[in-house]
Amino acid sequence: MSEAAASYNIHEAKTQLSRIVERVERGEEVIISRAGTPVARVVPLTGTIRRRSRGALRNRLHLTEDWDSPSVNDAIADDFGAGS
């Protein structure tokens, strides 16, 4: 049977974030609750994150002449429901 996850309320989580992250880095799971109700589970990331160096998209990303035009910006805003 596995051990129960550590649990913190919102206030404790804010004041002890560094300790919580240390526990998670050691492989523990932490539950964060609001008014006694669990609302979030903090778990270790699986796998590694491969960060690319600056310029990794050089010569791979091509922008059109109108990439930042008002019409393109309006179309993107419409796609996200933020259009005027």
ChimeraX commands (.cxc) that place a marker at each C-alpha (Angstrom):
marker #1 position 0.00,0.00,0.00 radius 0.5
marker #1 position 1.43,3.39,-0.96 radius 0.5
marker #1 position 1.91,6.23,1.47 radius 0.5
marker #1 position -0.63,9.09,1.35 radius 0.5
marker #1 position 0.46,12.23,-0.49 radius 0.5
marker #1 position 1.48,15.25,1.56 radius 0.5
marker #1 position -1.27,17.85,1.71 radius 0.5
marker #1 position -1.12,21.64,2.06 radius 0.5
marker #1 position -3.78,24.32,2.09 radius 0.5
marker #1 position -3.42,27.28,-0.26 radius 0.5
marker #1 position -1.82,29.55,2.36 radius 0.5
marker #1 position 0.70,26.89,3.39 radius 0.5
marker #1 position 1.52,26.15,-0.25 radius 0.5
marker #1 position 2.25,29.83,-0.94 radius 0.5
marker #1 position 4.51,30.20,2.07 radius 0.5
marker #1 position 6.26,26.84,1.65 radius 0.5
marker #1 position 6.56,26.61,-2.13 radius 0.5
marker #1 position 10.31,25.94,-2.07 radius 0.5
marker #1 position 9.86,23.03,0.35 radius 0.5
marker #1 position 7.01,21.62,-1.72 radius 0.5
marker #1 position 9.12,21.75,-4.88 radius 0.5
marker #1 position 11.97,20.00,-3.06 radius 0.5
marker #1 position 9.61,17.20,-2.01 radius 0.5
marker #1 position 8.31,16.84,-5.55 radius 0.5
marker #1 position 11.87,16.79,-6.92 radius 0.5
marker #1 position 12.51,13.82,-4.61 radius 0.5
marker #1 position 9.61,12.01,-6.26 radius 0.5
marker #1 position 6.81,12.78,-3.80 radius 0.5
marker #1 position 3.31,13.85,-4.76 radius 0.5
marker #1 position 1.75,16.87,-3.04 radius 0.5
marker #1 position -1.94,17.76,-2.85 radius 0.5
marker #1 position -3.06,21.39,-2.48 radius 0.5
marker #1 position -6.50,22.08,-1.03 radius 0.5
marker #1 position -8.81,25.06,-0.78 radius 0.5
marker #1 position -11.22,25.07,2.17 radius 0.5
marker #1 position -10.46,21.39,2.77 radius 0.5
marker #1 position -11.21,20.32,-0.80 radius 0.5
marker #1 position -8.30,19.05,-2.90 radius 0.5
marker #1 position -7.91,21.24,-6.00 radius 0.5
marker #1 position -4.43,20.49,-7.35 radius 0.5
marker #1 position -1.90,17.69,-7.42 radius 0.5
marker #1 position 1.78,18.55,-7.81 radius 0.5
marker #1 position 3.76,15.65,-9.26 radius 0.5
marker #1 position 7.29,15.26,-10.61 radius 0.5
marker #1 position 7.74,15.76,-14.33 radius 0.5
marker #1 position 8.53,12.57,-16.15 radius 0.5
marker #1 position 11.28,12.50,-18.71 radius 0.5
marker #1 position 13.68,15.28,-19.40 radius 0.5
marker #1 position 13.11,18.60,-21.05 radius 0.5
marker #1 position 15.42,19.23,-23.97 radius 0.5
marker #1 position 15.97,22.91,-24.28 radius 0.5
marker #1 position 17.25,24.20,-27.55 radius 0.5
marker #1 position 19.71,26.98,-27.83 radius 0.5
marker #1 position 18.82,30.45,-29.02 radius 0.5
marker #1 position 18.44,30.60,-32.75 radius 0.5
marker #1 position 17.29,26.99,-33.03 radius 0.5
marker #1 position 14.56,28.03,-35.49 radius 0.5
marker #1 position 16.89,30.08,-37.69 radius 0.5
marker #1 position 16.23,29.27,-41.34 radius 0.5
marker #1 position 13.32,27.04,-40.31 radius 0.5
marker #1 position 10.72,29.70,-39.52 radius 0.5
marker #1 position 9.62,31.92,-42.36 radius 0.5
marker #1 position 7.41,34.96,-41.79 radius 0.5
marker #1 position 5.31,36.51,-44.52 radius 0.5
marker #1 position 5.52,40.24,-45.20 radius 0.5
marker #1 position 2.15,40.84,-43.51 radius 0.5
marker #1 position 2.80,38.65,-40.42 radius 0.5
marker #1 position 2.15,41.57,-38.04 radius 0.5
marker #1 position -0.40,43.54,-40.05 radius 0.5
marker #1 position -3.63,44.79,-38.46 radius 0.5
marker #1 position -5.70,42.41,-40.59 radius 0.5
marker #1 position -3.69,39.36,-39.47 radius 0.5
marker #1 position -3.84,40.49,-35.84 radius 0.5
marker #1 position -7.62,41.00,-36.11 radius 0.5
marker #1 position -8.06,37.53,-37.64 radius 0.5
marker #1 position -6.08,35.96,-34.78 radius 0.5
marker #1 position -8.07,37.94,-32.20 radius 0.5
marker #1 position -11.30,36.69,-33.84 radius 0.5
marker #1 position -10.04,33.09,-33.65 radius 0.5
marker #1 position -9.66,33.51,-29.88 radius 0.5
marker #1 position -12.94,35.34,-29.38 radius 0.5
marker #1 position -11.20,38.63,-28.60 radius 0.5
marker #1 position -12.15,40.45,-31.77 radius 0.5
marker #1 position -13.78,43.83,-31.67 radius 0.5
marker link #1:1,2 radius 0.2
marker link #1:2,3 radius 0.2
marker link #1:3,4 radius 0.2
marker link #1:4,5 radius 0.2
marker link #1:5,6 radius 0.2
marker link #1:6,7 radius 0.2
marker link #1:7,8 radius 0.2
marker link #1:8,9 radius 0.2
marker link #1:9,10 radius 0.2
marker link #1:10,11 radius 0.2
marker link #1:11,12 radius 0.2
marker link #1:12,13 radius 0.2
marker link #1:13,14 radius 0.2
marker link #1:14,15 radius 0.2
marker link #1:15,16 radius 0.2
marker link #1:16,17 radius 0.2
marker link #1:17,18 radius 0.2
marker link #1:18,19 radius 0.2
marker link #1:19,20 radius 0.2
marker link #1:20,21 radius 0.2
marker link #1:21,22 radius 0.2
marker link #1:22,23 radius 0.2
marker link #1:23,24 radius 0.2
marker link #1:24,25 radius 0.2
marker link #1:25,26 radius 0.2
marker link #1:26,27 radius 0.2
marker link #1:27,28 radius 0.2
marker link #1:28,29 radius 0.2
marker link #1:29,30 radius 0.2
marker link #1:30,31 radius 0.2
marker link #1:31,32 radius 0.2
marker link #1:32,33 radius 0.2
marker link #1:33,34 radius 0.2
marker link #1:34,35 radius 0.2
marker link #1:35,36 radius 0.2
marker link #1:36,37 radius 0.2
marker link #1:37,38 radius 0.2
marker link #1:38,39 radius 0.2
marker link #1:39,40 radius 0.2
marker link #1:40,41 radius 0.2
marker link #1:41,42 radius 0.2
marker link #1:42,43 radius 0.2
marker link #1:43,44 radius 0.2
marker link #1:44,45 radius 0.2
marker link #1:45,46 radius 0.2
marker link #1:46,47 radius 0.2
marker link #1:47,48 radius 0.2
marker link #1:48,49 radius 0.2
marker link #1:49,50 radius 0.2
marker link #1:50,51 radius 0.2
marker link #1:51,52 radius 0.2
marker link #1:52,53 radius 0.2
marker link #1:53,54 radius 0.2
marker link #1:54,55 radius 0.2
marker link #1:55,56 radius 0.2
marker link #1:56,57 radius 0.2
marker link #1:57,58 radius 0.2
marker link #1:58,59 radius 0.2
marker link #1:59,60 radius 0.2
marker link #1:60,61 radius 0.2
marker link #1:61,62 radius 0.2
marker link #1:62,63 radius 0.2
marker link #1:63,64 radius 0.2
marker link #1:64,65 radius 0.2
marker link #1:65,66 radius 0.2
marker link #1:66,67 radius 0.2
marker link #1:67,68 radius 0.2
marker link #1:68,69 radius 0.2
marker link #1:69,70 radius 0.2
marker link #1:70,71 radius 0.2
marker link #1:71,72 radius 0.2
marker link #1:72,73 radius 0.2
marker link #1:73,74 radius 0.2
marker link #1:74,75 radius 0.2
marker link #1:75,76 radius 0.2
marker link #1:76,77 radius 0.2
marker link #1:77,78 radius 0.2
marker link #1:78,79 radius 0.2
marker link #1:79,80 radius 0.2
marker link #1:80,81 radius 0.2
marker link #1:81,82 radius 0.2
marker link #1:82,83 radius 0.2
marker link #1:83,84 radius 0.2
view
